Amino acid sequence: MLPSQLREAHFKGYSPNARKLAAGRIALLQELPLGFTPFLLKEIIAYDWKFPAEQRELEQQLSYLASLTPEKRKKQMAVFAQLRLTQRLEDFDWVNSPGQFLEQLSSHLWSTHQMDAFRAASEEYMAQFRQASPPQAPSIPRLGIVLMGRGVGQNRYPLFRKLRRQGVYFSGVKSANGLQIILDHVQARAAGHPAPFAHWHIDGGTLPDAACPGVTCVSYQSLTPARFALHQKMRSAYESPHFGAEALRSLLARMSPQDLGLGGSDPVLDHFQVSLLTEGSGTQVFSTTFVQWTAREALRRAQPVTLFARFTPRQQDQPMNELLAEAQRTPVLDPMGSLIDADMGAYYTWLNLQRLAGAEHSAFLALFEDHSEAVAVGPSLPRGTEEKQPIELEALLRRVA
């Protein structure tokens, strides 16, 4: 089937809002080539489980394409329309399985030496779209906070070497009760500027007992049952005589919240958590990797104005079969190695924060938990400097934000 043959009935398997969105844009979808339409459908089919920022961007993209004159749209789609596709790809159920179709399309483009042209056309398309619909800066400056180093006593590792170049290194932070102070600060921002998925707490350990209204909370420990369920499925896949990387990838791509025992009150968050465990490498077995990847995905997809990520000790590196057997043993933790992981994770989190609209006004704070070291980056803070005077954590947060 080609896009020109699309009918509303083809979307009956979509969730309600996705079906409505696709049906409302069916005339546009019918005019697009097969080398492009499934990319939109991959986003549309998951519309009900997307964050508000993602939904807005998808709607803007559809509006942008619809606003083009037929001549301009044909010109922009020319390379996609000229792709040499096989009958097998045309016969694939790309309406209901656009993700699997795109995997096959990618393989085909590589094998037929069409990937370079496709990639160039994709980059040109996104550049034109961004020019027509530039991302909007948030109503308040974004704030990122990273806490790391729980369980580390004496430390000889030079923390924040990369981040120090971007802001101020503080060596006299009074960090007593630091975790609670940060949580209170995040809660105050959420109360003052409420919005869905605008404020996040990502933790490598357990979440606080007290509820945090307005804050989206994700933790490695709270997903333990889901991780163990996934471990079992991955072990079964490894032991299968038909095991292969593509088979495992397809298995993970088909995972739903119900497959991993997730079925909370928020399907958007449930699907997000499934993606963390099935798309990230190492998120299933290392808490530091989980926190770093979750922070990256939250910033990329939800585009929050507040993000607090806390790294806790991960288990020591082991052979894969040992890592996947976490439920049958007590993991040996590696606080010092985790601190090094978290230091790099903090730097990556800052980099990802800089990719969002309004980055020039954003602020970032990384702290060594229960110690006196921190680094702060912001528009009002001088780069590559150091302050040795004692400073209360509350005062440092006010200064940064």
Summary of the structure (lengths in Angstrom):
residues: 401
radius of gyration: 23.2
end to end distance: 53.7
largest distance: 70.3
contacts: 1260
relative contact order: 0.15
helix: 53%
strand: 10%
